[in-house]
Amino acid sequence: MATTPENPAARAGRSAGLPTVALLGTGKMGSAIAGRISGAGFELNLWNRTRSRAEALGIGTVADSPAAAVRDADIVVSSLTGAEAVRAAYLGPNGALARAEGKVFIEMSTAGPDLVSELAAAVEAAGASLVDAPVLGAPPTVAQGEAAVLVGGGANDVERATQILSLLGTVRHVGPLGSASRLKLVSNSMLADVILAAVELQVAGEEAGLAPDDVFWVLERLAPGLEIRRRGYLENRHDPAMFAIRDLRKDLDLAVDMFGRSAGRTPLTAVARELVVAAAGADPDLDITAVIRAYRAERKPDR
């Protein structure tokens, strides 16, 4: 493993006997999580499939494999892109579960409740424990410690995990293992519904002769979370993405599948998914606000 220069907080944390944390995944969300953990003084081992992205953070110790990252850790956090990435990090050659005994694993990816159930058996067999803990909030919100963290799992495991998760914002224990993953899909479905409704009404308001700033001001008053995406609505700027359209499509696929197994009716979310699928086909790597492009493309010629 390659070590970056130790910051004073990490030195103080070691002296205070804080647990060592391994973080698997240093994308946008993982990087924000890493910054919070390191800044609080915890020793941090990092692994990312593309090693240079972990090294670019300039914090902690960068490992060559998940197994190497978790070897000396007490708590393991994973924030990865989807189910296949999680499986590879946990179960693949040199996966994290090769060195799992006695550790608590905090799975923060949005990969669906079925994956949590699959992991639970493997983690237990490896002599470790698991909680699912997806985040509500964009990476900048996490970086400021103002996110909401949903946690599913047993009380003792959640207590151990909360030492780390509380660094990211407000922690809410929502039930047994898998509950947080299901609730995250409800949350991201709501996000899609709100984003699509706001996109539709932003363009419709402009078409009705209203000033774009005034339309957005009203929409943001009703849905304050839109503010961090102002530039997408008013400036047609969707890059760099806080939440890529392809990732929202993946989450809506998981959500629609989950809702389809119950008696719940979600016609609005089904329509939102269709629109997101279409947008993802054109602009998969742009921020979710890029769904507005289809609406602006349909504007009347005299506008």
PyMOL commands that set and color helices and strands:
alter all, ss='L'
color gray80, all
select helices_A, chain A and resi 8-15+28-39+51-55+66-70+83-91+96-99+113-125+139-143+155-165+179-207+212-222+224-234+245-260+267-282+288-297
alter helices_A, ss='H'
color red, helices_A
select strands_A, chain A and resi 2-3+21-24+44-47+61-62+75-78+104-107+129-132+135-136+147-152+169-175
alter strands_A, ss='S'
color yellow, strands_A
deselect
rebuild
show_as cartoon
